[in-house]
Each structure stands twice: as C-alpha cells, then as structure tokens.
C-alpha cells in the first residue's frame, strides 16, 4: 500500500502520526508525507487545534482517515498502533531524542483545557523505559499533570535513577509540589527548564512557593510559566509581568484563551499583543510592555488608559 501522512495545522512532531507510520512500515507499506501530485491508497490527516483552518484542497486518495483533537476529541488510536514505538524518521528527528507520555488524563477541569474530555481522569500509560529506548537520552514528555499521579511520581524517581534528561513540555502543577516532590524535581536532569502552569492570579503564589522549594534543594536552572490570557487585561498583564520583574530565570509564555465550544472565536488584539511581547524573549527582556510597538502607529501604553 501507498500511505500518505498529512499534518494539517502543526509542524510539531505528532506522536500519533509517527506511530501510524511505524504500523504501516511494519507491514512493508510505503509511507511518506502527503504529496498532492501523488495518488495514495490511504491518507491519514491529523488536525491538532479546533481553531485552525481545515485542509482546503482535494486529497488524492482511495481512503481518507482524519483524526486529532481538532477533528474529534473522542477518537483514539487502535491499541495495536497506540503501543508501537514512534517512527522518528518521519520528522528526521535526531537519534538521541524521544517523545511520549507516562500518564494520560488530568483530574482538573480547567475550562480552557480539552484534556479531561479527551483523556479522562489521570491514569498510568507507559513506563519511561518504554520511551527512552535505543540510547535516546533526551525525552520530551507530554503528560498533562504527572505530579497528580503516584505512578507519575514513581516514574520521576525512575527518570532520576536512569539519568535521562527530560522536559515535561505541557507543564507541572505547582500546587502539588511538596518538599519531597521538590527534592525529586531538583534531582532530575532537565532539558533547559522546568515548566509550570500559571493560569490564574492565585497560581502566582503557588509557583513562587514551588520554585523556592526546588531552589532550596539546589536547582539553578530556568523556570517557564504557561499563562492563559483570560478576559481581564489588567489581571493578565500583571500575572505575566510578575515574572519579568522576578528576573532572568523566570520566563512566562502567553496563550490567548480559546473557547473550546466556539472555534470561530475572535481573539482580542490585546491578547495577541501581550503574547507577541512576552513570547519573543529578546523583546520581553529589552522593553516594558507599555513601550512595545507591535505595529506601526500603535504603542501598547494605550491599553493602560
């Protein structure tokens, strides 16, 4: 069979597409990125986000299978595909990096997050030894709340004993960091930084508390904070700017709020501008938001009037 792989709206390595590629290559099928000039027996099209555009062109295939959160939050991979090792060659990834999950799901029900609906409550999924294979020592883990699971904490202990470097790239929940957990996190070999969610005013104090505990145990690296931008400009700005005042080790990342039930929602311009300032670190460190000029003739100081 001739199999086409189509990533509709994201260039980030897609774990499902990599596993689908592995499945078909095990069956001696030809697998390649979709080329509209070629004909395929089957094309797999994955869409990550509900607010991005659909693929707008004819797809040259006998059979089309679509999936991903942007298409159907209830659709999952068949178990015989889901448990396969990803085909890292699909994205030409280096042979030292692996991607995966140790847990799936989350016990929280944040209104901006699709995970509870898509994956349900938190549950064990894979072992770090099943992800860090073939000498891959840099592990990108996409768990949504690994600290909420006793199994997840056991996996972090195993990560430490194995000596692999990790990035929990969806962030950790600072509210769950105890002194014992902080000691664990300080022992982990991190890929560049530790990430936390800081989505509400109350989470500022929790992130301050958690980072202080981890630092107490010897961590000296960066912290990275995912900040959902909600409806209040003043609150959002102060939450993001808090980390600028805190210093160079503390980096916020703005994410405009997306209403999961309204894919056609218009994102307010102030959210786009605040993200444009904070998410470009050379701008974030070099000027105040008030002085930021995102486009000709407009200075962000106007938001404060």
Order of alpha helices (4+ residues) and beta strands (2+ residues): beta-alpha-beta-beta-beta-alpha-beta-beta-alpha-beta-alpha-beta-alpha-beta-alpha-beta-beta-alpha-beta-alpha-beta-alpha-alpha
